[in-house]
Amino acid sequence: MSRRPKMPINGELVGIDAALRRAAKAAHLLARKTKTPCYIWKDGQIVDIAGRQKTSAKSGQASDK
C-alpha cells in the first residue's frame, strides 16, 4: 500500500515543504560553522543538533593530535 502525498489546494503552498527543508539545512550548517546551538524538538525533548555534531568532531580531532 503506497501513500501519495496530499497536494495543497492553493498553488502557492506547493513549495513550502521544500523551502522549510532548505531553511532548516541552512540554519544547521550556519550553527555548525559558528559553533552556536541549533535546537530541534525530537522524541518529546529539545535537542541541540549542532552540539551533537561538535562533540563527535572534538573526539575525532583529539585522536589526530
Secondary structure as GFF3:
##gff-version 3
##sequence-region A 1 65
A	DSSP	three_ten_helix	11	13	.	.	.	ID=ss1
A	DSSP	alpha_helix	16	34	.	.	.	ID=ss2
A	DSSP	beta_strand	39	42	.	.	.	ID=ss3
A	DSSP	beta_strand	45	48	.	.	.	ID=ss4
A	DSSP	alpha_helix	49	64	.	.	.	ID=ss5
###
